[in-house]
Amino acid sequence: MLDKQIGSDASVSQRIFGVNQVLEKLIEKNQYKASLRTDPNISVVVHVVWNNPEENLDDDTILSQIEALNRDFNGRNDDLADVPEEFKPFIARQGIRFCLASKDPQGAPTLGIVRVKTDLQSIGTKDELFFSELGGSDAWDTHRYLNIWVANTGEFITGFGTFPEQVEAERQGVVIHPKYFGKNNAQNYNLGRVAVHEVGHYLGLYHTWDNNANCNSDDGVPDTPLQQHPYEGCPAHPQSSCGSMDMFMNFMDYVNDDCMVMFTQGQMERMLATIEFFRPGLLNSEIPCVTITEKEQDIDFIIYPNPAKSE
């Protein structure tokens, strides 16, 4: 979605170029706040905009997606053991936490889930998705909340995430097809990693091959190897292009959910810098959050301020 916008709108290209320049300088000079190194917490609101009953996902499925984000953005996934030895030194193990908001923008109690019945089919591909009066769901303050819309995006789009400065504030966030959200029965995309990939875009990450079929373009992250093209399915290691082995098991490639397993430390640095400079309201907010802990396979809800403060 981002590369299509860049190709059709020169102003988007200029804004994205500016984003990259800022992020590169922040990372190079290590200028973003030290507080970001202690697992920043992001408040999430999930907008379920449904036309058919099967698109109206239950709370457990939504909670499973929040858990998937926390698992993968903090290096707690068991399949990290599948990372080839050559890439293990680059694994990011400390990162970013996500939790459902327990207060809406007006301060009213909430579970961080909004449900909207719409008459529009495949609304996930339409601008109406972002506006309640047009059949969608208005974003909650996008400076303070990560907005995730779960809506039908058609047959060929699993989801998309907005890069900083890419679109207007009311459209900033992530859109995921309900078929691929959380724990589900979709073949190849059933571990919640479509959303992991798209939240990566929202936090400033490019694809590992940077959408260009050559070795002259980079994703702006030093510890992801140059890569000529995307991978799909579940390739066998090693695969190579651009004179080096490819990190196809990265969350920012296109492989199946059970074959993408890692962010790098460099990618985490870039995401933290993105939060600091382009999405600081996600950290400055005092929105209480609902987080999920699993204990003996039961789900408990814990509410605490964002950011969390130890006693």
N, C-alpha and C positions, 0 to 999 in steps of 0.2 A: 504493500500500500504506500509506504514512504517513497520508494523509488518511482512509482507512478506519479505521485504528486510533484516530486522534484522535476520529472521530465516535462510536466505540463504547466508548472508555475515557477518562474525564475525567482520570485520573491521567497518561496519556500527554500529553494536551493541556497540563497544568500543567508537566510536565517540559520539553516542547518550548518553551513560553513562557519558562521559565527559561533554557534554552540561548540563545534569541534575545537576551534581555536581557544576558547575559554577553558574547556575541559583539559586540553593538553597542557596549558600553562599551569592550571591548578595542580594537576598531577605531577608535573615536572618539578614544581617548586614546593610540593607537599604542603599546600597552603590551606586545605580545607580543615575544618575544626577537628581537634583531637576527640571531641565528644562523639563524633561519628564512628569512631573505632570501637565503640562499645554497643554493638548491635542496635542501631536505631529502630524504633518501632513505628510502623505506618498504619494509620486507621483506614479501614476499607469499608466501602458500602457496595453491595451487590444489587444491581437493578435487574430483576428477572422480568423481561418484557416478552410475553408469550401470546401466541395466537392459537396453537393447538395444545391440549392438556399435557402432552408428553414434553412440551417445552417448559412447563411450569415445574422446575426442579424442586425437590423437597429440601428441607433444611439440612439433612444429613449430607446430601451431595454437596451443598454449598460449603458446609464445614469441612468436608474432606478436601476441598480445593484450598482452603486456607491452610490446612495442615500440609498439603503438598508444597505450597509456597514456602512455608517455614522449613520444611525438610530440605528442599533443594537450595534455597538461598543461604542456608547455614551449614551445608556439607554434612547433613545427618542422614543422607540416603545410603542404604546398605549397598547399592550397586556401584558406589565409588570404588569398590574392590575391583571392578571391571576396567578401571582406567589403566591403560598401558603404563609400564614402568617408566617410560621416557617422559610421560606427562604428569606423573604423580607429584613431583615437587612443586607443580604450579597450581594445585587444587586450592580453591578458596574454602576455608572451613569456618570462618567467622564472618557473619554478614549482616543480613537485614531481617527483621521480624515483621510479621503482618498480623493484624487482628481486626475482627469486625467491630465497628464503632457501636458503642452503647448509648450514644446521644446523637440526635440529628442536628442540623445547623441551627435550629431554634432552641436546642437544649432539651427537647423531649426525649424520653426513654425510647430506645429502639434496639433491635437485634442486629442492625446494620444490613437488613435485607428489605428491599422494596419490590413489591410485586405489582405488575401492571398488565391487565388484559388488553390486547390491542386487536384491532380489526385488520391490521396490515400484515400481509404475509412477507416473509423474508425481510423484516424491518431492519435487521442488522446491517443490511447493505444500503439503507436509506438514511438521509439526514434527519428524517422525522424521529429516529430513535432517540435523539438527544433532547426532545421537546415534548413535555407532557400534553400540551394543547394540540399537538399533531399526532398523538397516539403513542408516544414514547414515554420516556421518564427523564425529567430534568436532573442534571448533575447536581450533586451536593457540592458545596464550595470546593472547587478542584485545587485550590491552593492548600487546603487542609485535609482533604480526603483523597485516597486513591479510589476512583470510580471504576467499577467493572460492570459492564452491561452484558448480560447473558441473553442473547437474541439470535434468531435464525439468520445466518449470513449466507444462505444458499448452499448449493451442492459443492462448490469448489473452494470455499474459503472457510478455514477452521477458526480464524480469528485475526485480529490485528491490534497493535498498540501504537499510541501516538508518541512520537519523539518530542522532546522539549522544543517549544517554539514552532512546532509543525502546524498546529491548528489553533483556533480560538479557544479560550479557557473553557467554555461550556461543552466542548467536545473532547477535552483532554481526558485520557484514560485508556481503558482496554475494553475490547469487545470480543466475546468468545461465543461460538456456536454451542447451544446447550448439549449437543451430542458429545462434545469433547470436554465438558467442564467437570472437574472433580473426578472421583472414581466413577467409571462408567463402563459400558459394554462395547464401546467403539473399537473396532479392530485397529491395532497399532497406536492408538492415541487414547489410552485408558488410564493413564497415571497422573493426569492433571498437568502435564508438561506443555500443553499448548499455551496455557496461561502463564506458566513459568517463562517460556520463550517471549511471549508478548509483553509481560511485565519487564523483562530485560530491555526491550525496545523503549518502553515508557521511562526507564531509568537510564537511557542514553546509550545502550549497546546496539551496534550494528550486527548484521550477519558476519560470520567469520570470514566469508569470502567477499564481503562488502558489495554484493550484488553486481559485481563486474566479472565477466568471464576472461580474466587475464591475471597476471601476477604483478601488475603495476599499481594496484589499489589495495589499501590496507584498512582494517577495521579500527585503527587508532589505539589498539591494545598491544603493548610490546611482547607479552608472553603468549599470544596466540599466533601460530605460524601463518605465514602467507599461504593463501589457499585459492586455487583457481576457480572452483565451482562448488556448488552445494552437493551434499550427499543425501540419499533417501534410503528407506528401508533400514537394513541393519548390516552394514558392510563389515568385512573381516579386516582386522588390523594386521599388517600396515597398509595404508593407502597413502599415496604421495602425489604432490604437484608442487610447482614452484621450487623444486629442488630440495624439498624437505617433507617429512611425514605430516599428514593432515590430522588435525584434531577434530575428526568428524563426530566424536562422542560429546562435543560441547553442546550446551543448551541452546546456543545460537546458530546451530546448523538445522537441517531439515530431516534428520533421521527419526525413526520411530521412537515413541516414548521410552520403551525399555532399552534403547541404545543410546540415548542422550543422558549424561550422568553428571556433568561438571560445569561450573564456572571456574575461571582462573582467578588468581589473586589480582592480576591486572584488570580484569573485568570488574571485580568487586571494587577496586580503587576508582574506576571510572564511574560506577553507579553511585558510590558515596559522594564523589565530587559533583555528580549531577544533582543529587539531593541538596547538597550544600548550596550550590549556586543557582540552580534553576527551579528547585522544588523545596525551598527551605520551610515553607508553611507546613509541610508534612511533619517536620520535627518540632516546630514552635507551638504546635497546637496542644491544648490541654484537654483534648477529647478523651473521655474514658473509653477503654476498649474492652471488648469481650475476646479473650483468648481461649484456646482449646488445649487442654492437656488430656492425655490418654492414661488412664489408670485401670489396669485389669480389664481392658477393652471397653471401659465405660467412658463417656465423654463428660467432663466437668467444665463448667464455665467459670472463669475468674475475671472479675472486673477490676481494673486499676487505671490510674491516670496515664496519659501518654505525653511525654515519655515516662516509663516506669522508674520509680525511685526506690532503692533498697532501704529497708528500715535501719 
